[in-house]
Amino acid sequence: MSKRDAKPLVNQPLDSADDTASPASLIALLNEDLADSRALHDLSLHMLVEHEPSALYGRIVKASMQLLHSDFASLQMVSSDADGQQKLELIAHCGFTLAAAEHWRNVYIDSTTSCGFAMASGQRVIVSDVDTRPEFAGTVDLEVYHETGIRAVQTTPLHSREGALIGMLSTHWAHAYEPNERQLRLLDILAREAASLIERARAETLLRESEARLQHMDRMKDQFLATLAHELRNPLAPIRNGLQILRLNQMPPGTNRVFEMLDRQLDHMVRLVDDLMEVARINNGAIQLHRRRTELSAVLQAGVELSRSAVEKAGHTLTVDAAPCPIYVNGDEVRLAQVFSNLINNAAKYTPPGGGIAVSVTLQNDRATIRVKDSGIGFSTDEQSLLFTLFGRLQPQTQGDGLGIGLALAKKLVELHGGTISASSDGRDKGSCFAVSLPVDEAGDQAEPIVPAQELAKFDGQRVLVVDDNRDAADSLGELLRVLGCESKVFYDGTRALEALDHFAPTLAFIDLGMPGMDGYQFAQQIRTRGGSTNVRLIALTGWSQPEDRARSGSAGFDQHLIKPVSLVQLTDVLAGGRHFDADAASADA
């Protein structure tokens, strides 16, 4: 069988979750989803502020290894040789030997590798065991696989927005392995980011040669930011829906604390994704804060939770010495949690494995001081001036270092809260201490209490249509609507949903916008121009949040424009009648 005739292996879908799965296993899955979403967000943030393509290519490779639990990974870009023949050029890898990297430096379409097969077929190729694939038998490439320690491999093609092949993203395992459906969905998100990065790098190279570089760069950046935010909102939607379903069902005692923790982490992720659209304002300090009277220990605990994986991975001991009495500040909970998380992550990064990190809170007069002290490498007097500068990093750099924006961002956020941040150290290898001082809020509006699940209104009898090509998002929203008492129907494409519309006769429809085939805009236009179903309220539920997206959905006939992931409050507000589409309402939904 020739390589062109060979069918790529495709992953079999996993069985749906067992209805009898334990709360602990469901919570573990939600935690894993949050960790993966956080990894994708961190990568996106680096892609926004890092300007060196080679560094970003390396982060794409490492992110693919994390999401697919692989031992090796590589990124290739389509280019042409001196004869004009198309080839795959290796631009980043992790785990390859020098000999393997040199052997696969340039790969052509007739190569007996997974990327060669993917180049020939234009489809993803999964080889769960290279020793069982007959096309590899007796080839030099199989020898290189063996010498490198590679047993299984997958390669995913990268396509431009116009559909042209521009590269390949591959992951490799040291044992026989086949990635599951969930991993492949996450990989597809990463692949789109990698494709956007390669396109951006190519465009920047061309634009540097043009006098009109600054005219085009702003537009490209806006488009890039909008695409990233959209891609990151999609996996957050089923996470939020699943969490709300669990909270609304009768769960064992003691799980409320876990759900509240997951709620905080999810809210944190949603806010950070929203900030991808406003990263330029971070650089100039014009960050919008959502302030209210907040108990400091809860914010600090949220920061600890966000940093726990980094602390545990390094084997550190973390102690938290809270204040003896409640302390309130007028602050943005998410932003302050981000400050404390950045400080703890920084301590974990610059402390040798098995070290100690101590967090303490003290109150003096009208100021609260939070200290993060570590037993790490410390810093000299000369290095102190670098700590809070953008891209400032200490030497020697540890493996997996970030861009050096964490402390700089923490300083901006603390100062916006009317506080100060400082650092001290007795010198190299003598640890460090970072102190944040914030003004105490003696009076103010109390935070709104969380409404218990049993107090939520029921919406028995409402017929609701859900249309979204993201099956996880569609199914989880449909189930959440059923828990709330609605009769819901779920479809994964606009054409089939339109065919079933008259038979189901919904009063409300949640429609994704960016679907293949008939997209959400076309679906809405079809409904508004036909008879018999014009009274259905149409809600755009999407990851696209730009003003032009809202204007377009309004013109297409939508009554409201909601951004994924939708909260339970937003959902019940819509079910209760909500507000109809207008400019002010659209802005309020952001």
N, C-alpha and C positions, 0 to 999 in steps of 0.2 A: 504494500500500500504506500503510495507516495505521500509526502508531507502535505501537499496541497489538498489531498483527499481525506487526510486524517481529521477526524472530528475532535475538537478540544474537549477534554473532560469537563463536565459541569457539576457543580455542587448540588447534592440532593437537599431539598428543604428539610429543616429540622421538624420533628413533631411539635405540635403546639403544646404549650405548657399544661401540665396536668392540673385539673381543677383541685386536686387534693394536695398540691405542692404546699410545703410548710411556709409560714410567714418568713422564717429565717432565710429560706432559699430565695423567695421572691425579693426580699430586701437586699440580699447579696447580689442578685441580678441588677437591681436598680442602682446599687453602688457601683457595679462594674460599668454600667452604661454611663453613669455620671463621670467616672474616671476617664473613660474613653472620650466623652464629650469635652472634658477639661483638657485632655491631651490635644485634641483638635483645635480648641480655642487657643491654647498656648502657642501652637504652631502658627495659627493665623496672626496672632499678635506679633510674633517674630517676623512674619512675612511683611507686616506693615511697616515695621521700623528698621529692619535690617536691609541694607542696600547692597550687600555683597552676595551675588547669586550662589557662589560655591558654598557659603555657609548655610544658605537656605536649602540647597540641594541635600546637604548632609542631614539637616533636620527632617526633611521629608523622608529620607531613608530610615532614620531612627524611629520616627513616628510609625512607619509601616511595620517595623519590627515589633513595636509595643502593641499595636492593635491586633496583629496576627500571631503574636507570641512566637516569632521566628528567630532563627539563629544568624541569618545573613539577610542582606537586602541590597538592591542596586537600583539606580535610576539611569535611564538612557535617553538621549535626545536624537531625533532624526536629523541627519545632515547628509551631505553629498561629498563623495571623494573627488579627486582631481579629474576623473573620467565622467563625472556627473551621475555616478551610480549611487542610489540611496543606501544608507547604512544607519545602524544604531551606534551612537557614540557614547561610551560609558562616561558619565559626568559625576557620579557619586556612588560609593558603595561602602558597606560595613561588613567586616568579617572575611573578605576575600584575601587569599594570599597574594603576594606580589606577582607570582607566576600566573595565578588565575586572573587577576586584574589586567595583566598585560595580554593574556590570551583573549579575553573578552573586551579588549579596549575598543575594537570595532567589530560589529556583528552584521553580517549581510543576510539577505532573505533566505539563502540556501544553507544557513547554519543549522546544525542539528542540536539546537537548544530550545528551551521553552520560548525565549524571546524571538528566535527565528521562526518557530511555528506561529506565534502570535502575529508576527509581521506579515507572514504569508496569508493567514486566515482573517486578520483584522479583529479577532475575538480573544477573549481571555482564555488562557491555557493553564490547566491545573494538572500536574503530574504528581500523584501521591507517592510514587516510588519509581525513581529513574531506572532501577534495575529491571523493572517489569515492562518498560516501554520499548517495543521492538525496534523502533526507529533509532534509538540511542545505541543499540548493541554494536560493539566493535568500533565506535567512533572515538576520536580524540576528545571530543567534548565530554563523553562519559568518563574518560580517564581523568579529566580535569575536575569533574564533579566528585569523583572518588578521592582524588588527592586533596581537594579542598574540604572534604567532609560533608558534602551535600548529598542528601538522600531524597528530598522532596522539594518541589518548586512550583510556584505559580507566577504567571506574568500577566499583567493587566495593561492593555493599550491605553495611551493617553491621547485624547483628541482635542483639537482646537474648537472654539465656538462654532466654526464653520464646518466641523466634522472631519478635518484633515488629521491624519496620523502625525503626531509630533513627538512621541516618545513612548517609553515603556517603564512600568514600575513593577519590580519583581521582588518576591520574598522567598527565602530558602530555609529548609529545615535540615537538621542533622539526623533526623529519623523519618520514617514513613509518616506522612501526615496529609490530611486534606482539610482545608479551612471550612468552617461552617457558614451557613447563610448569613448569620448576623455579622461575622467578621468580614464577609465579602461586601455587605452593604456599607460598613464603615470604610472599607478599602476604596469603594467607589467614590465616597466623599473626599477621601484623601487624594485619589487620582485626579479628581476635578480641580482640587487646589494645586496639585503638582502641574497640571496642564496650564492653569492660569498663571502659575509662576514662570513656566518656560515661555509662555506667550509674552508675559510682561518683560522678562529679561531680553527677549528678542526685540520687542518694540522699543525698549529703552535704548538698546544699542543703536537702532535705526534713528531714533529721535535725537540722540546725542549728536548725530550728524546733520540735523536739520535745525534751521533757525526757529522753527515753530514748535520746539520741544515743550516749552512751558504751556502753550495753548492746549496741547494734546494730553500732557501728563495729568492735569487735574481731572479731565474727563475719564481717563483710563483708571485713575485711582478711585474715583467715585464708583465706577462700574465694578472694579475689583472688590471694593469694600462691600457693596451691595450683594455681590455674588457670595462672598465669604459668609456674611451674616445670614443669608438665606440658607446656605448649606448647613450651617451650624444650628439654626433654629429647627430644622426638620427632625433631627434625632432627639431634640429636647421635647418635642410634642408628645410622642408616645410615653416618654418617661414621666412627664407630668400627668398624663391621663391615667397611667398605671398606678401612680402614687395616690391619685384622688380616688380611684376605684377601691384600693386597699383601705383607705381611710374611711370610706363610706360604708364598707362592709364591717360586720362584727369581727374584730380582731382580738387576740388574746390580750389580757391586761399587761401593761408595761410597754406596749409597742408604740404608744403615743409619743414618747420621747424620741424614739428612732424616727418616726415620721416627721416630727418637728425638725429634727436635724437634717433629714433629706430635703424637706421644704426649704430650709435656709440655704442649703448648698445649691439647690435648683434655682432659687431666686438669685443667688450670687452668679450662677452661670448665665442666666437670662440677662442680667444687667451687664455683664461683661461682653456678651455677644452684642447687645445694643450699642455698647461703646465702640465697637468696631466702626460704626458709622460716624463716630465723633472723635477719632484718634487725633485728628489735627488739633482739636481743642485741648487735648491732653498736653500736647507740646507747648501750647501758648498759655496754659494754666486756666483756660476758660471752661472748667468742668462744672456741669450742673449737678448740685447736690440735692438729694431728697431728704431733708432733715426733719427729725421729730425727736421728742423726748425719749431717750433710749437708755436702758439699763446696761452699764458698761460690762458687767460680767458676762451677759448673754452675747454681746458682740465679741468679746475676747474668746469665749468658748467657740463661737463660729469660726474665728480665725485659727484656733487650735485644730478644729476638725478639718479645715481645708489643708492644713500643713501636716496632718498626722502621717500620711503615707510617706512623705519625704523623711520625717523623723524616724519612723519605724524601719524604713529601707536602710538607713545608715546605722541602725542599732543604737540610737541615742536614748538616753533617759530624759524624759520631759516632765518637769514639775510645774504646777501652777499654784501660786499662793494668792488667793483672791482677797479682796478687801473684806473686813469683818462686817461691813454694813453695805446696803445697796448704794451705788453711786450712779447718778444719772448725768448724761451729757446730751446736748442738743446736736445731734449728728446724723449722718447718713450711715445706717447700719451696714450696708453692703460695702461702702467705701472704707469705713473704719475696720471692718473685718479683713478687707484686702490689705490694709496697712499692717495689721498684726500678723497676718499670714505671710506677707513679704518678709517681715523681720524674722519670723521663726524659720522660714525657708532659707533665708540668708545664713542664719546661725547653723542650720543643719548642713548647708553646703560647705561652709568653711570650718567645720569641726570634724576632726578625724573620727572614723567609725568607733562607736562605743563611748562617745563623749556625753556630756551633760548639758542640758538647756533648761534654764530656770526662768519662769515668767512670774512677775510679782506686780501687785497694785498697791499704791499708797495714796493717802489723801492728806493734803496739807492746805489749810485755808480754803480757797475756792479753786484749787487745781488738783486734778488727779494725774498721777504719774505711773505709767506702765513701763516696766523695765524688762528687756529680754537679754539675759546674760548667758554666755556660752563658754565652753572650755576649749575653744578652737584656736586657730592660728593667729588670731589677733591682728594688729597692724601697727606700723610705726608712725611717728609724728608726720613724716613726709607723705605717707599714704593716706592720712586722714582726710586731706583735701579732696581725694578722689571719690570718697564714699558716696556722696549724694549727687554726683554728676551723672548726666546721661551717658550710658555706655562705660562708666567707670568700673573697673574690676581690679581686684587684688591679684598679686602674683605670689606663688604659682597658681595658675588657674586649675580648678578641679575638673575632672571629667564631667561633661554634661552641663558646664557652666551656661548660664543664661546670657542675655545681651547686656546685662548691667543696667537695666532700667528699673528694677524693683525698688531700690532705695531712693532713687530720684523721684519716682512716682509717689512713694510713701511720703516723702518730704512735702511735695506739692499738696497732697491730700490733707496732711496734718495741718499745714499752714492755712488751708482753706477753712478748716474747722476752728481757726483762731488759736492753734496750738503750736508747739515747737518740738523739734526732734534733734537729738544729739547723740554722739557716739564717743566712747572712751575705751582705751586699752592701755595696759601696762607695757605693751611692746609685743614683738613677735613671739608666737607660741605661748602667750599668756592670757589668751581669751579676750573677749570684748563684751561691751555692754551698750545696748541701744536704749535710750530713754525717750518716751513720748509723753509730753505734758499737754493736757487738755483742760479747758475751763469746765467747771461743774455747772450743771443746769439745776438750779434750786426749784424752779417752777416751770410749768409748761403743760402742753397737752399730753395726756396719757396715750400710750399706744392703743390702737384698737384691738380688742380681744378677738381671738380666733373663734369663729362661730362653730359650736359643736356640730358634728355630722347629723345628730338626731334632730337639730333645729332647722336644718335646711328644708326649703319648700320642695314638695314633690310636684311633678308635672305630668301626672297620669293623663293619658289620652292624647298627648301631643305627638303628631307624626313628624319625624325629623329625618331628612335625607342627608347623608354624608357622602361626598365624592372626593376622593384623594387617591392618587396613584401610589403614594407611600402607604403600603398595606398596614404596617404597624400603627401609623398615626390614625388611619381610617378605622381599623378594627378597635383600637383602644378608645377612640372617641365614641364610636357606636356603642361599646359596652358601657362606658360612663353614662351616656344618655339613657340607656336601659336601666342602670342603677337609679337614676333620678326619676324613673317612672315613665319615660318616653317610649314610644314605639319607633324604632330606628331601622333604616335600611342603609346598607353600606355598598357603595360601588367604587371600582378602581379606575374607571374611565368615564368620560362625559357622555360618550355615545350610548352606552348601555344604560346609564342613569336616565338619559333623556327618553329612551324607549320605555322605561318602567314608570315614568313620572305620572302619567294619567291613571295607572292602575293603583299607585300608592297614594296619590293626592296629598303630598306633605303640606304642612303649614309653614315649615321652616327648612332651610337647606344650608348646610355648611359646605362650601365649595373651595377646593384648592385652585390656585390660579395657574401654576406652571406645570400642567399635565401634558403628556404627549398626545398627539392626535388632536382631539377637540379639547382645547384648553378651557380654563374657567371663564375667561372673558367671552369666548364663543358660546359656551353653555348658557351663560346669563342672557346673552343677546337672543339666543334661540327661544328661551323661555318668555322673554319680554315681548317677542313678536308673534307668539302663538296664542291661541285662545284656550281657555279652560284652566290655565295654571298661572294666570298673571297675579294672583293674590298671594302666592308663596313669597315669604320673606327670604331674600338671598343674602347670605353672610359670606364674604370673602375671608377665608381662613388660610393664611399664607405666611411665608417667610420673607416676602418682599414688602418693604416698608417705606420706600422712597416716596416723596410727594407725588411724583409722576405716576407711581403704581396706584396710589389712592385715587388720584384723579381719573385714571383709566378705569378702575373698577367701578367708580361712580357713574362714569359715562356708559359703561356696559350694562348697567341696570342693577348693580348690587345696592342693598340698603345699608350695609355696614361693612367695615374693613377691619378685621382683627388680625393681630400678629401672633404667630406660633411662638411658644406654647401658650394656649389660652388658659387662664386661671379659672378656678371654680366660681369665683365671684363674677367674672366676665361672662362665663357660660350661663349661670343662673340668671344674670341680668338680661341676657338676650332671650332666654326662654320665657322670662316673665313679661316680655314685651319690648324691653330695651329702648333704644333711641334709633330713629331712622337716619339714613346717611345724610350728613352735611359736613361742611369743612371743619366746624368746631368739634363735632363728634369724632371725625376721623383723627384729628390731632390728639384728642383725649385718649384714644385707644392705643397710642404709641407706647 
